[in-house]
């Protein structure tokens, strides 16, 4: 087990250490594009669950009485789950392909609303 963990760690270090070599030197200012992809990807992958609460609140606040608020929470929760899955999936893809320079992130806006 220890040998397999050591092997995986060595492969990851080799892959991450050689990754900036494949990027285009003209569009990559010292690896800044890779760093931004990792930052955006990790932020999106870790904060995708915020979309559920944010959309549930946004839909519930549109209602005028208790029944509409409850319906808004249910509908907003469903919308939030869909957006959360999209955000987490986009973050995972950004993390998996961080060495490829992108003009814009996969998910817009770049981060979930954490207020």
C-alpha positions in Angstrom: 0.0 0.0 0.0 2.8 2.4 0.9 4.6 1.6 -2.4 1.5 2.4 -4.4 1.0 5.7 -2.6 4.6 6.6 -3.2 4.2 5.7 -6.8 1.1 7.9 -7.2 2.8 10.8 -5.5 5.9 10.5 -7.8 3.7 10.3 -10.9 1.8 13.4 -9.8 5.0 15.3 -9.1 6.3 14.3 -12.5 3.1 15.3 -14.3 2.7 18.6 -12.5 6.4 19.5 -12.8 6.4 19.0 -16.6 3.0 20.5 -17.3 4.0 24.1 -18.0 6.4 22.9 -20.7 3.5 22.1 -23.0 2.0 25.6 -22.8 2.5 28.2 -25.5 5.2 30.6 -24.3 3.6 33.6 -26.0 0.2 33.3 -24.1 1.7 32.1 -20.8 3.4 34.7 -18.7 5.5 32.4 -16.4 2.7 29.9 -15.7 0.0 32.5 -14.8 -2.6 30.9 -16.9 -2.1 27.6 -15.2 -2.2 29.2 -11.7 -5.5 30.9 -12.6 -7.0 27.7 -13.9 -6.1 25.9 -10.7 -7.5 28.7 -8.6 -10.7 29.0 -10.5 -11.1 25.2 -10.7 -10.5 24.5 -7.1 -12.8 27.4 -6.0 -15.6 26.1 -8.3 -15.2 22.5 -7.2 -15.3 23.3 -3.5 -18.1 25.9 -3.6 -20.6 24.4 -5.9 -22.9 23.5 -3.0 -23.5 27.3 -2.4 -25.6 27.4 -5.6 -28.3 25.3 -3.9 -28.8 27.7 -1.0 -28.4 30.8 -3.2 -31.0 29.8 -5.7 -33.4 28.5 -3.1 -33.3 31.9 -1.4 -33.6 33.8 -4.6 -36.7 31.8 -5.7 -38.3 31.9 -2.3 -37.9 35.7 -2.0 -40.0 36.1 -5.1 -43.1 34.7 -3.4 -45.8 36.8 -1.7 -47.3 34.3 0.7 -46.1 31.2 2.6 -47.2 28.8 -0.1 -45.3 30.6 -2.8 -42.2 30.8 -0.5 -42.3 27.0 0.0 -42.7 26.4 -3.7 -39.8 28.8 -4.4 -37.6 26.9 -2.0 -38.4 23.6 -3.8 -38.0 25.1 -7.3 -34.9 27.1 -6.3 -33.4 24.0 -4.7 -33.8 22.0 -8.0 -32.3 24.9 -10.0 -29.5 25.2 -7.5 -28.7 21.5 -7.7 -28.4 21.7 -11.5 -26.2 24.8 -11.3 -24.1 23.3 -8.5 -23.4 20.1 -10.5 -22.4 22.3 -13.4 -20.1 24.4 -11.2 -18.5 21.4 -9.6 -18.1 19.6 -12.9 -16.6 22.7 -14.5 -14.2 23.0 -11.6 -13.1 19.4 -11.8 -12.5 19.8 -15.6 -10.5 23.0 -14.9 -8.4 21.2 -12.4 -7.9 18.2 -14.7 -6.8 20.4 -17.6 -5.1 23.2 -15.8 -2.0 23.2 -18.1 -4.1 24.1 -21.2 -4.4 27.9 -21.4 -8.0 29.0 -21.7 -9.4 32.4 -22.7 -12.2 32.2 -20.2 -13.3 29.8 -17.4 -15.9 27.0 -18.1 -18.4 28.4 -15.6 -19.5 32.1 -15.5 -19.3 33.9 -13.1 -15.9 32.5 -11.9 -17.1 31.9 -8.3 -20.3 31.2 -6.4 -21.8 34.0 -4.4 -20.5 33.6 -0.8 -22.2 36.4 1.1 
